[in-house]
Amino acid sequence: MKKKLSLVLAAGMLMSSFMFSANVQAAETGDFSGMTLNVIMQDHSAVTSVIEVKDEFEKATGASVNIETLPQSEVISKTQLTLSSQSSDYDVVMFDHKYTTQFAEAGWIVPLSDFIDAEDYDTSDFMQGFVSALSYNDKVYGLPFYGESTMLMYNKEMFEAAGIDGAPKTAEEFWTACEKLKEAGYNAFACRANRDEGQNVYIWTGFFLGAGADWFDADGKLSINTPEAVAGTEAFINALQNYSINGVESYNWDNVQLAFQQGSIAMAIDATNFAARLEDESQSTVVGKVGYSVVPEGLSVPSTSTWGLGINSASKNQELAWEFIKWCLGEDIMLKTSIDGLRADVTRSSVMNSEEYTTKYAYEDGNWIKVVIDSMNAAPADYEPRITDWSSLGDSVATAVSKALDGDDIQSSLDAAQEESSDITDDAYIAINR
């Protein structure tokens, strides 16, 4: 397996080197007129904001840009298929940082470090944790388009009605709040619970790590069925089975967000960028009623998540792709789309700290920004491990969690996932500890 990957990597690097040299020569003419750039991106509010201004890039370069958007699970599947088949259908790809190792090791995406070094492009303004998450073997393979962590969001009116004073800071306080909210007639909590890509596992991992579990033991062996893993899963299941809304087992992040907007749930643990939609009067009934806090200690840990833009190794338009990435992630465009649209997930420090940004996103009198920064600083780098086999491991765990939520024995469900993924051992451990 390693030999095969090495051959693929070598071939990919050779192709990347050739493409890079050819495109540098083309770029010297400064003329992209008549060229077409094809981009695949996640269906996301931040992407929508960029699409609305892409004509600025087209006017500046003379090129046409086609941006295809797909839901989270579909964009990953289509991107993997495109890259693995060495298709040039897309020039720029947007991908979850967890796939950096897989894509880079296989030679499917080019090292952006080649472009960065060639023109001394400054990456220091990007939040460095996100850049690191999109790097592999000391090379940058993607630059962060959006980034998030997870936080606790709660409805202050419901808390007051239930006699709860402020956000729960510990696991004990969380369960006490759940009981009081339930007694007051409220659905206390909701989070992503279906087994699709990026859904239940994303939030479950926080409970898993919060209980003291870890993906690998000290010898690099998979350890997803330990007593700590069971305890974390029990907490996750308990919150959803006993304190949540009907039908939560099918919820994705959008369902959670909508339920909170409609005042149907009192608490949620999910992405920090929810705030922009929760505080939007055109789509939310809870504007000004939301409190934000770091996830309760001992119950969960905040996540690390970023989606980056990279360049397909098979692309025939790599220089144009690089120009698009620079434009798309430039300070001016990131700030413009944040102010004109909804982007509570920027990746440049200068934008998040700007007067315009802090004025617009001053949720809960500015507390939201503080909680975002605290959550990102507390989040482990490999909240979900950046391993070549993440797709299969994540799917196995998602299935186990889903079965447990449906009533199957938790230990047995995790044992099945452990056995199914037992070959994910030392190579994975090496990959996340480079």
C-alpha positions as a Markdown table, in Angstrom:
| # | Residue | x | y | z |
|---|---|---|---|---|
| 1 | Met | 0.0 | 0.0 | 0.0 |
| 2 | Lys | 2.8 | 2.4 | 0.9 |
| 3 | Lys | 4.7 | 1.6 | -2.3 |
| 4 | Lys | 1.6 | 2.2 | -4.4 |
| 5 | Leu | 1.0 | 5.5 | -2.6 |
| 6 | Ser | 4.6 | 6.5 | -3.1 |
| 7 | Leu | 4.4 | 5.9 | -6.9 |
| 8 | Val | 1.1 | 7.9 | -7.1 |
| 9 | Leu | 2.7 | 10.7 | -5.1 |
| 10 | Ala | 5.8 | 10.8 | -7.3 |
| 11 | Ala | 3.7 | 10.9 | -10.4 |
| 12 | Gly | 1.5 | 13.6 | -8.9 |
| 13 | Met | 4.5 | 15.7 | -7.9 |
| 14 | Leu | 6.0 | 15.3 | -11.4 |
| 15 | Met | 2.7 | 16.4 | -13.0 |
| 16 | Ser | 2.5 | 19.3 | -10.5 |
| 17 | Ser | 6.0 | 20.5 | -11.3 |
| 18 | Phe | 5.4 | 20.4 | -15.0 |
| 19 | Met | 2.0 | 22.2 | -14.7 |
| 20 | Phe | 3.5 | 24.8 | -12.3 |
| 21 | Ser | 6.4 | 25.6 | -14.7 |
| 22 | Ala | 4.0 | 25.8 | -17.7 |
| 23 | Asn | 1.6 | 28.1 | -15.9 |
| 24 | Val | 4.3 | 30.4 | -14.6 |
| 25 | Gln | 5.3 | 31.0 | -18.2 |
| 26 | Ala | 1.6 | 31.6 | -19.2 |
| 27 | Ala | 1.2 | 34.0 | -16.2 |
| 28 | Glu | 4.0 | 36.2 | -17.4 |
| 29 | Thr | 1.7 | 37.3 | -20.3 |
| 30 | Gly | -0.8 | 38.5 | -17.7 |
| 31 | Asp | -3.6 | 37.4 | -20.0 |
| 32 | Phe | -6.3 | 35.0 | -18.9 |
| 33 | Ser | -8.8 | 36.2 | -21.4 |
| 34 | Gly | -11.0 | 33.4 | -22.8 |
| 35 | Met | -10.0 | 31.0 | -20.2 |
| 36 | Thr | -12.5 | 29.2 | -18.0 |
| 37 | Leu | -11.9 | 28.2 | -14.4 |
| 38 | Asn | -14.1 | 25.5 | -12.9 |
| 39 | Val | -14.5 | 25.4 | -9.1 |
| 40 | Ile | -16.3 | 23.0 | -6.8 |
| 41 | Met | -17.3 | 24.3 | -3.4 |
| 42 | Gln | -19.5 | 23.4 | -0.4 |
| 43 | Asp | -23.0 | 24.9 | -0.4 |
| 44 | His | -22.4 | 27.4 | 2.4 |
| 45 | Ser | -23.4 | 31.0 | 3.2 |
| 46 | Ala | -19.7 | 32.1 | 2.9 |
| 47 | Val | -19.5 | 30.6 | -0.6 |
| 48 | Thr | -22.8 | 32.3 | -1.6 |
| 49 | Ser | -21.2 | 35.6 | -0.6 |
| 50 | Val | -18.2 | 35.0 | -2.8 |
| 51 | Ile | -20.3 | 33.9 | -5.8 |
| 52 | Glu | -22.2 | 37.2 | -5.6 |
| 53 | Val | -18.9 | 39.1 | -6.3 |
| 54 | Lys | -17.0 | 36.7 | -8.6 |
| 55 | Asp | -17.7 | 39.1 | -11.5 |
| 56 | Glu | -15.0 | 41.3 | -10.0 |
| 57 | Phe | -12.4 | 38.6 | -10.6 |
| 58 | Glu | -13.8 | 37.9 | -14.0 |
| 59 | Lys | -13.5 | 41.6 | -15.0 |
| 60 | Ala | -10.0 | 41.8 | -13.6 |
| 61 | Thr | -8.7 | 38.7 | -15.3 |
| 62 | Gly | -10.8 | 38.3 | -18.4 |
| 63 | Ala | -11.5 | 34.7 | -17.4 |
| 64 | Ser | -14.9 | 33.0 | -16.8 |
| 65 | Val | -15.4 | 31.3 | -13.5 |
| 66 | Asn | -17.9 | 28.5 | -13.0 |
| 67 | Ile | -18.6 | 27.7 | -9.3 |
| 68 | Glu | -20.6 | 24.5 | -8.6 |
| 69 | Thr | -21.9 | 24.1 | -5.1 |
| 70 | Leu | -23.0 | 20.9 | -3.4 |
| 71 | Pro | -24.1 | 19.9 | 0.1 |
| 72 | Gln | -21.3 | 18.9 | 2.5 |
| 73 | Ser | -21.5 | 15.1 | 2.0 |
| 74 | Glu | -21.8 | 15.4 | -1.8 |
| 75 | Val | -19.0 | 17.8 | -2.4 |
| 76 | Ile | -16.5 | 15.5 | -0.6 |
| 77 | Ser | -17.7 | 12.4 | -2.6 |
| 78 | Lys | -17.5 | 14.2 | -5.9 |
| 79 | Thr | -14.2 | 15.8 | -5.2 |
| 80 | Gln | -12.6 | 12.5 | -4.2 |
| 81 | Leu | -13.9 | 10.9 | -7.4 |
| 82 | Thr | -12.6 | 13.7 | -9.5 |
| 83 | Leu | -9.2 | 13.8 | -7.9 |
| 84 | Ser | -8.7 | 10.0 | -7.8 |
| 85 | Ser | -9.6 | 9.6 | -11.4 |
| 86 | Gln | -7.2 | 12.4 | -12.4 |
| 87 | Ser | -10.0 | 14.3 | -14.1 |
| 88 | Ser | -9.5 | 17.9 | -14.9 |
| 89 | Asp | -13.2 | 18.8 | -14.6 |
| 90 | Tyr | -12.4 | 21.1 | -11.7 |
| 91 | Asp | -9.4 | 23.3 | -11.3 |
| 92 | Val | -10.0 | 24.6 | -7.7 |
| 93 | Val | -11.4 | 22.2 | -5.1 |
| 94 | Met | -12.7 | 23.0 | -1.7 |
| 95 | Phe | -12.1 | 20.4 | 0.9 |
| 96 | Asp | -12.4 | 19.6 | 4.6 |
| 97 | His | -9.0 | 19.8 | 6.4 |
| 98 | Lys | -9.3 | 16.1 | 7.5 |
| 99 | Tyr | -8.7 | 15.1 | 3.9 |
| 100 | Thr | -5.4 | 17.0 | 3.5 |
| 101 | Thr | -3.2 | 14.0 | 4.3 |
| 102 | Gln | -5.1 | 11.7 | 1.9 |
| 103 | Phe | -5.2 | 14.2 | -1.0 |
| 104 | Ala | -1.6 | 15.3 | -0.5 |
| 105 | Glu | -0.1 | 11.9 | -0.1 |
| 106 | Ala | -1.8 | 10.6 | -3.2 |
| 107 | Gly | -0.5 | 13.6 | -5.2 |
| 108 | Trp | -4.1 | 14.6 | -6.1 |
| 109 | Ile | -3.6 | 18.3 | -5.2 |
| 110 | Val | -0.6 | 20.5 | -5.8 |
| 111 | Pro | 1.5 | 21.9 | -3.0 |
| 112 | Leu | 0.6 | 25.6 | -2.8 |
| 113 | Ser | 3.9 | 26.1 | -1.2 |
| 114 | Asp | 5.3 | 26.2 | -4.8 |
| 115 | Phe | 3.3 | 29.3 | -5.6 |
| 116 | Ile | 3.7 | 30.8 | -2.1 |
| 117 | Asp | 7.5 | 30.5 | -2.3 |
| 118 | Ala | 7.8 | 31.6 | -5.9 |
| 119 | Glu | 6.2 | 35.0 | -5.1 |
| 120 | Asp | 6.9 | 35.3 | -1.4 |
| 121 | Tyr | 3.2 | 35.3 | -0.7 |
| 122 | Asp | 2.4 | 36.2 | 2.9 |
| 123 | Thr | 0.3 | 33.7 | 4.8 |
| 124 | Ser | 0.9 | 35.1 | 8.3 |
| 125 | Asp | -2.4 | 36.9 | 8.4 |
| 126 | Phe | -4.3 | 33.6 | 8.2 |
| 127 | Met | -5.1 | 31.9 | 11.5 |
| 128 | Gln | -2.1 | 29.6 | 11.7 |
| 129 | Gly | -3.9 | 26.7 | 13.2 |
| 130 | Phe | -6.0 | 26.5 | 10.1 |
| 131 | Val | -3.0 | 26.7 | 7.8 |
| 132 | Ser | -1.3 | 23.9 | 9.8 |
| 133 | Ala | -4.4 | 21.8 | 9.4 |
| 134 | Leu | -4.2 | 22.2 | 5.6 |
| 135 | Ser | -0.5 | 21.3 | 5.5 |
| 136 | Tyr | 1.3 | 18.0 | 5.2 |
| 137 | Asn | 5.0 | 17.3 | 5.5 |
| 138 | Asp | 5.9 | 20.9 | 5.9 |
| 139 | Lys | 4.1 | 22.0 | 2.7 |
| 140 | Val | 0.9 | 24.0 | 2.4 |
| 141 | Tyr | -1.7 | 22.2 | 0.3 |
| 142 | Gly | -4.7 | 24.4 | 1.0 |
| 143 | Leu | -5.5 | 27.9 | 2.3 |
| 144 | Pro | -8.4 | 28.3 | 4.7 |
| 145 | Phe | -11.6 | 29.6 | 3.1 |
| 146 | Tyr | -13.6 | 29.3 | 6.3 |
| 147 | Gly | -12.9 | 28.1 | 9.8 |
| 148 | Glu | -14.9 | 27.3 | 12.8 |
| 149 | Ser | -15.0 | 25.6 | 16.2 |
| 150 | Thr | -17.9 | 24.5 | 18.2 |
| 151 | Met | -19.6 | 26.3 | 21.1 |
| 152 | Leu | -22.7 | 26.1 | 23.3 |
| 153 | Met | -25.6 | 28.3 | 22.2 |
| 154 | Tyr | -28.5 | 28.8 | 24.5 |
| 155 | Asn | -31.9 | 30.7 | 24.5 |
| 156 | Lys | -31.7 | 33.2 | 27.4 |
| 157 | Glu | -35.5 | 33.6 | 27.6 |
| 158 | Met | -35.9 | 29.8 | 28.1 |
| 159 | Phe | -33.1 | 29.7 | 30.6 |
| 160 | Glu | -34.7 | 32.5 | 32.6 |
| 161 | Ala | -38.2 | 30.9 | 32.5 |
| 162 | Ala | -36.6 | 27.6 | 33.8 |
| 163 | Gly | -34.8 | 29.4 | 36.6 |
| 164 | Ile | -31.3 | 28.9 | 35.2 |
| 165 | Asp | -28.7 | 31.6 | 35.8 |
| 166 | Gly | -26.3 | 31.7 | 32.8 |
| 167 | Ala | -24.6 | 29.1 | 30.6 |
| 168 | Pro | -23.6 | 25.7 | 32.0 |
| 169 | Lys | -19.8 | 25.7 | 32.4 |
| 170 | Thr | -19.4 | 22.0 | 33.5 |
| 171 | Ala | -21.0 | 18.7 | 32.6 |
| 172 | Glu | -22.8 | 18.7 | 36.0 |
| 173 | Glu | -24.3 | 22.1 | 35.3 |
| 174 | Phe | -25.3 | 21.0 | 31.8 |
| 175 | Trp | -27.3 | 18.0 | 33.0 |
| 176 | Thr | -28.9 | 20.2 | 35.7 |
| 177 | Ala | -29.9 | 22.7 | 33.0 |
| 178 | Cys | -31.3 | 19.9 | 30.9 |
| 179 | Glu | -33.5 | 18.7 | 33.8 |
| 180 | Lys | -34.8 | 22.1 | 34.6 |
| 181 | Leu | -35.6 | 22.9 | 31.0 |
| 182 | Lys | -37.4 | 19.6 | 30.5 |
| 183 | Glu | -39.4 | 20.3 | 33.7 |
| 184 | Ala | -40.3 | 23.7 | 32.3 |
| 185 | Gly | -41.6 | 22.1 | 29.1 |
| 186 | Tyr | -38.8 | 22.8 | 26.7 |
| 187 | Asn | -36.7 | 20.7 | 24.4 |
| 188 | Ala | -33.5 | 21.2 | 26.2 |
| 189 | Phe | -30.8 | 20.2 | 23.6 |
| 190 | Ala | -30.2 | 19.3 | 20.0 |
| 191 | Cys | -27.2 | 18.6 | 17.8 |
| 192 | Arg | -26.4 | 16.9 | 14.5 |
| 193 | Ala | -27.4 | 13.2 | 14.8 |
| 194 | Asn | -27.7 | 11.7 | 11.4 |
| 195 | Arg | -24.9 | 9.5 | 10.0 |
| 196 | Asp | -24.1 | 11.5 | 6.9 |
| 197 | Glu | -20.6 | 12.9 | 6.2 |
| 198 | Gly | -19.7 | 15.6 | 8.8 |
| 199 | Gln | -22.8 | 15.1 | 10.9 |
| 200 | Asn | -23.1 | 13.0 | 14.1 |
| 201 | Val | -19.4 | 12.2 | 14.3 |
| 202 | Tyr | -18.5 | 15.9 | 14.2 |
| 203 | Ile | -20.4 | 16.6 | 17.5 |
| 204 | Trp | -20.0 | 13.2 | 19.0 |
| 205 | Thr | -16.2 | 13.6 | 18.8 |
| 206 | Gly | -16.4 | 16.4 | 21.3 |
| 207 | Phe | -18.2 | 14.1 | 23.8 |
| 208 | Phe | -15.8 | 11.3 | 23.0 |
| 209 | Leu | -12.7 | 13.5 | 23.8 |
| 210 | Gly | -14.5 | 15.2 | 26.7 |
| 211 | Ala | -14.8 | 11.8 | 28.4 |
| 212 | Gly | -11.1 | 11.3 | 28.2 |
| 213 | Ala | -11.1 | 9.0 | 25.1 |
| 214 | Asp | -8.7 | 9.4 | 22.2 |
| 215 | Trp | -8.6 | 8.0 | 18.7 |
| 216 | Phe | -5.3 | 6.1 | 19.2 |
| 217 | Asp | -3.5 | 4.7 | 22.2 |
| 218 | Ala | 0.1 | 5.3 | 23.1 |
| 219 | Asp | 1.2 | 2.6 | 20.6 |
| 220 | Gly | -0.7 | 4.1 | 17.7 |
| 221 | Lys | -3.4 | 1.5 | 17.8 |
| 222 | Leu | -7.0 | 2.5 | 17.2 |
| 223 | Ser | -8.9 | 2.9 | 20.5 |
| 224 | Ile | -12.5 | 3.8 | 19.8 |
| 225 | Asn | -14.2 | 1.2 | 22.1 |
| 226 | Thr | -12.5 | 2.0 | 25.4 |
| 227 | Pro | -14.5 | 2.6 | 28.6 |
| 228 | Glu | -13.9 | 6.4 | 28.1 |
| 229 | Ala | -15.3 | 6.1 | 24.5 |
| 230 | Val | -18.4 | 4.3 | 25.8 |
| 231 | Ala | -18.9 | 7.0 | 28.5 |
| 232 | Gly | -18.7 | 9.8 | 25.9 |
| 233 | Thr | -21.1 | 8.0 | 23.7 |
| 234 | Glu | -23.5 | 7.4 | 26.6 |
| 235 | Ala | -23.5 | 11.2 | 27.3 |
| 236 | Phe | -24.2 | 12.0 | 23.6 |
| 237 | Ile | -27.0 | 9.5 | 23.5 |
| 238 | Asn | -28.5 | 10.5 | 26.8 |
| 239 | Ala | -28.7 | 14.2 | 25.7 |
| 240 | Leu | -30.5 | 13.3 | 22.5 |
| 241 | Gln | -32.8 | 10.5 | 23.8 |
| 242 | Asn | -34.0 | 12.2 | 27.0 |
| 243 | Tyr | -33.7 | 15.9 | 26.4 |
| 244 | Ser | -34.1 | 16.6 | 22.7 |
| 245 | Ile | -36.7 | 17.3 | 20.1 |
| 246 | Asn | -38.7 | 14.6 | 18.2 |
| 247 | Gly | -36.9 | 13.4 | 15.1 |
| 248 | Val | -33.5 | 14.6 | 16.2 |
| 249 | Glu | -31.9 | 11.3 | 15.1 |
| 250 | Ser | -32.3 | 12.6 | 11.5 |
| 251 | Tyr | -31.0 | 16.1 | 12.1 |
| 252 | Asn | -28.1 | 17.6 | 10.2 |
| 253 | Trp | -26.5 | 20.9 | 11.0 |
| 254 | Asp | -29.1 | 22.9 | 9.0 |
| 255 | Asn | -32.0 | 21.2 | 10.9 |
| 256 | Val | -30.3 | 22.1 | 14.3 |
| 257 | Gln | -29.8 | 25.7 | 13.1 |
| 258 | Leu | -33.5 | 26.0 | 12.0 |
| 259 | Ala | -34.8 | 24.5 | 15.2 |
| 260 | Phe | -32.9 | 27.1 | 17.2 |
| 261 | Gln | -33.9 | 29.9 | 14.9 |
| 262 | Gln | -37.6 | 28.9 | 15.4 |
| 263 | Gly | -37.3 | 28.8 | 19.2 |
| 264 | Ser | -37.9 | 25.0 | 19.3 |
| 265 | Ile | -34.8 | 24.1 | 21.3 |
| 266 | Ala | -33.1 | 25.7 | 24.3 |
| 267 | Met | -29.4 | 24.6 | 23.8 |
| 268 | Ala | -27.3 | 23.4 | 20.9 |
| 269 | Ile | -23.6 | 22.5 | 20.5 |
| 270 | Asp | -22.6 | 23.3 | 17.0 |
| 271 | Ala | -20.5 | 25.5 | 14.8 |
| 272 | Thr | -19.5 | 29.0 | 15.9 |
| 273 | Asn | -20.6 | 30.4 | 12.6 |
| 274 | Phe | -24.3 | 29.6 | 13.5 |
| 275 | Ala | -24.4 | 33.0 | 15.1 |
| 276 | Ala | -24.8 | 34.9 | 11.9 |
| 277 | Arg | -28.0 | 33.1 | 11.0 |
| 278 | Leu | -29.3 | 33.0 | 14.6 |
| 279 | Glu | -29.0 | 36.8 | 14.8 |
| 280 | Asp | -30.4 | 37.5 | 11.3 |
| 281 | Glu | -33.9 | 39.1 | 11.7 |
| 282 | Ser | -34.9 | 38.0 | 8.2 |
| 283 | Gln | -34.7 | 34.3 | 9.2 |
| 284 | Ser | -34.6 | 34.0 | 13.0 |
| 285 | Thr | -37.1 | 34.5 | 15.8 |
| 286 | Val | -34.4 | 34.5 | 18.6 |
| 287 | Val | -32.4 | 37.6 | 17.6 |
| 288 | Gly | -30.9 | 39.2 | 20.7 |
| 289 | Lys | -32.0 | 36.2 | 22.9 |
| 290 | Val | -29.0 | 34.0 | 22.3 |
| 291 | Gly | -26.2 | 33.4 | 24.7 |
| 292 | Tyr | -22.8 | 32.0 | 23.7 |
| 293 | Ser | -20.4 | 30.0 | 25.7 |
| 294 | Val | -17.4 | 27.6 | 25.5 |
| 295 | Val | -18.7 | 24.0 | 25.6 |
| 296 | Pro | -19.1 | 22.7 | 29.1 |
| 297 | Glu | -15.9 | 21.3 | 30.6 |
| 298 | Gly | -16.0 | 17.5 | 31.2 |
| 299 | Leu | -18.9 | 17.1 | 28.7 |
| 300 | Ser | -17.3 | 18.1 | 25.4 |
| 301 | Val | -14.3 | 19.8 | 23.9 |
| 302 | Pro | -14.4 | 22.4 | 21.1 |
| 303 | Ser | -13.7 | 21.3 | 17.6 |
| 304 | Thr | -11.1 | 22.3 | 15.0 |
| 305 | Ser | -12.6 | 22.6 | 11.5 |
| 306 | Thr | -11.6 | 24.4 | 8.4 |
| 307 | Trp | -12.3 | 24.0 | 4.7 |
| 308 | Gly | -9.6 | 25.1 | 2.4 |
| 309 | Leu | -9.1 | 25.8 | -1.3 |
| 310 | Gly | -6.6 | 23.7 | -3.2 |
| 311 | Ile | -5.6 | 23.1 | -6.8 |
| 312 | Asn | -6.3 | 19.9 | -8.7 |
| 313 | Ser | -3.0 | 18.3 | -9.9 |
| 314 | Ala | -4.8 | 17.4 | -13.2 |
| 315 | Ser | -5.8 | 21.0 | -13.8 |
| 316 | Lys | -4.6 | 22.7 | -17.0 |
| 317 | Asn | -5.2 | 26.1 | -15.5 |
| 318 | Gln | -3.1 | 26.1 | -12.3 |
| 319 | Glu | -1.9 | 29.6 | -12.5 |
| 320 | Leu | -5.4 | 31.0 | -13.0 |
| 321 | Ala | -6.5 | 28.7 | -10.1 |
| 322 | Trp | -3.8 | 30.2 | -7.9 |
| 323 | Glu | -4.9 | 33.8 | -8.8 |
| 324 | Phe | -8.5 | 32.9 | -8.0 |
| 325 | Ile | -7.5 | 31.5 | -4.6 |
| 326 | Lys | -5.5 | 34.6 | -3.8 |
| 327 | Trp | -8.4 | 36.8 | -4.8 |
| 328 | Cys | -11.0 | 34.8 | -3.0 |
| 329 | Leu | -9.1 | 34.7 | 0.2 |
| 330 | Gly | -7.7 | 38.2 | 0.0 |
| 331 | Glu | -8.3 | 40.6 | 2.9 |
| 332 | Asp | -10.4 | 42.9 | 0.8 |
| 333 | Ile | -12.8 | 40.3 | -0.5 |
| 334 | Met | -13.0 | 38.5 | 2.8 |
| 335 | Leu | -13.9 | 41.7 | 4.6 |
| 336 | Lys | -16.3 | 42.8 | 1.8 |
| 337 | Thr | -18.2 | 39.5 | 1.8 |
| 338 | Ser | -18.3 | 39.5 | 5.6 |
| 339 | Ile | -19.9 | 42.9 | 5.7 |
| 340 | Asp | -22.2 | 42.6 | 2.7 |
| 341 | Gly | -23.1 | 39.0 | 3.4 |
| 342 | Leu | -23.0 | 36.6 | 6.4 |
| 343 | Arg | -19.5 | 35.3 | 7.1 |
| 344 | Ala | -19.1 | 34.6 | 10.8 |
| 345 | Asp | -16.2 | 32.2 | 10.0 |
| 346 | Val | -13.4 | 34.3 | 8.5 |
| 347 | Thr | -9.8 | 33.0 | 8.5 |
| 348 | Arg | -7.8 | 36.2 | 8.5 |
| 349 | Ser | -6.9 | 37.8 | 11.8 |
| 350 | Ser | -7.0 | 41.3 | 10.3 |
| 351 | Val | -10.6 | 40.8 | 9.2 |
| 352 | Met | -11.8 | 39.4 | 12.5 |
| 353 | Asn | -10.2 | 42.2 | 14.4 |
| 354 | Ser | -11.3 | 45.0 | 12.0 |
| 355 | Glu | -13.6 | 47.7 | 13.3 |
| 356 | Glu | -16.2 | 46.9 | 10.6 |
| 357 | Tyr | -16.2 | 43.2 | 11.5 |
| 358 | Thr | -16.4 | 43.6 | 15.2 |
| 359 | Thr | -19.2 | 46.1 | 14.8 |
| 360 | Lys | -21.3 | 43.9 | 12.6 |
| 361 | Tyr | -20.7 | 40.7 | 14.5 |
| 362 | Ala | -21.0 | 42.2 | 18.0 |
| 363 | Tyr | -23.4 | 39.4 | 19.1 |
| 364 | Glu | -24.2 | 39.3 | 22.8 |
| 365 | Asp | -22.4 | 42.7 | 23.2 |
| 366 | Gly | -19.2 | 41.2 | 21.7 |
| 367 | Asn | -19.1 | 38.1 | 23.8 |
| 368 | Trp | -19.5 | 35.9 | 20.7 |
| 369 | Ile | -16.2 | 36.9 | 19.3 |
| 370 | Lys | -14.5 | 36.3 | 22.6 |
| 371 | Val | -16.0 | 32.8 | 22.8 |
| 372 | Val | -15.0 | 32.0 | 19.2 |
| 373 | Ile | -11.4 | 32.9 | 20.0 |
| 374 | Asp | -11.4 | 31.0 | 23.3 |
| 375 | Ser | -12.9 | 27.9 | 21.6 |
| 376 | Met | -10.4 | 27.9 | 18.7 |
| 377 | Asn | -7.5 | 28.3 | 21.1 |
| 378 | Ala | -8.8 | 25.3 | 23.2 |
| 379 | Ala | -9.5 | 23.0 | 20.3 |
| 380 | Pro | -7.1 | 20.1 | 19.7 |
| 381 | Ala | -5.4 | 20.1 | 16.3 |
| 382 | Asp | -6.5 | 16.6 | 15.5 |
| 383 | Tyr | -10.0 | 16.8 | 16.9 |
| 384 | Glu | -10.8 | 14.4 | 14.1 |
| 385 | Pro | -7.6 | 12.8 | 12.9 |
| 386 | Arg | -6.1 | 13.9 | 9.6 |
| 387 | Ile | -5.4 | 10.4 | 8.3 |
| 388 | Thr | -5.6 | 8.9 | 4.9 |
| 389 | Asp | -8.3 | 6.5 | 6.1 |
| 390 | Trp | -10.5 | 9.1 | 7.7 |
| 391 | Ser | -13.3 | 8.6 | 5.3 |
| 392 | Ser | -13.7 | 4.9 | 6.1 |
| 393 | Leu | -13.1 | 5.4 | 9.8 |
| 394 | Gly | -15.5 | 8.3 | 10.1 |
| 395 | Asp | -18.2 | 6.2 | 8.3 |
| 396 | Ser | -17.7 | 3.3 | 10.6 |
| 397 | Val | -18.0 | 5.5 | 13.7 |
| 398 | Ala | -21.0 | 7.3 | 12.3 |
| 399 | Thr | -22.7 | 4.0 | 11.8 |
| 400 | Ala | -21.9 | 2.9 | 15.3 |
| 401 | Val | -23.2 | 6.1 | 16.9 |
| 402 | Ser | -26.4 | 6.0 | 14.7 |
| 403 | Lys | -27.1 | 2.4 | 15.8 |
| 404 | Ala | -26.5 | 3.2 | 19.4 |
| 405 | Leu | -28.9 | 6.2 | 19.1 |
| 406 | Asp | -31.5 | 3.8 | 17.6 |
| 407 | Gly | -31.2 | 1.6 | 20.7 |
| 408 | Asp | -28.4 | -0.9 | 20.0 |
| 409 | Asp | -25.9 | -1.6 | 22.8 |
| 410 | Ile | -23.3 | 1.1 | 22.9 |
| 411 | Gln | -20.3 | -1.2 | 23.7 |
| 412 | Ser | -21.3 | -3.6 | 21.0 |
| 413 | Ser | -21.7 | -0.9 | 18.4 |
| 414 | Leu | -18.3 | 0.6 | 19.1 |
| 415 | Asp | -16.7 | -2.9 | 19.2 |
| 416 | Ala | -18.1 | -3.4 | 15.7 |
| 417 | Ala | -16.6 | -0.2 | 14.5 |
| 418 | Gln | -13.3 | -1.0 | 16.2 |
| 419 | Glu | -13.1 | -4.4 | 14.5 |
| 420 | Glu | -14.1 | -3.0 | 11.1 |
| 421 | Ser | -11.4 | -0.4 | 11.3 |
| 422 | Ser | -8.8 | -2.4 | 13.1 |
| 423 | Asp | -6.2 | -2.2 | 10.3 |
| 424 | Ile | -6.1 | 1.6 | 10.8 |
| 425 | Thr | -3.1 | 1.6 | 13.1 |
| 426 | Asp | 0.5 | 2.7 | 12.9 |
| 427 | Asp | 0.3 | 4.5 | 9.6 |
| 428 | Ala | -2.5 | 6.6 | 10.9 |
| 429 | Tyr | -0.6 | 7.3 | 14.1 |
| 430 | Ile | 2.5 | 8.4 | 12.1 |
| 431 | Ala | 0.4 | 10.7 | 9.9 |
| 432 | Ile | -1.1 | 12.7 | 12.7 |
| 433 | Asn | 2.1 | 13.0 | 14.7 |
| 434 | Arg | 4.5 | 14.3 | 12.1 |
